[in-house]
């Protein structure tokens, strides 16, 4: 499944200041890993594009209050601690920055893999 390369480039730019970030193709999209833990990613075009952020359950309510953010669902079920950003909202630098900050807050505290 193809990903939106424009969204992937936006996310790469957002992540440029972080060390220990790697890319991994998975679940038909592109995931970005921080110290081996999934941090965020770009959805495949087959699921409408957009992005996902692993913000953790404690940060989820704040993340869901941002414009364009919604619950992340996989196989029809919501995934706790994960939020999805609609493709239309990918151009909102401030929203992406806030979601990334919430994700780094959560994932950065996890032990490295």
Protein Blocks (a to p, Z undefined) as FASTA:
>chain_A
ZZdfklmmmmmmmmmmpghiacddeehiacddeehiafbdcddfklogaadddebjklmm
mmmmpghiacddeehiacehiacddfklmmmmklmmmmmmmmmmmmmmpccZZ
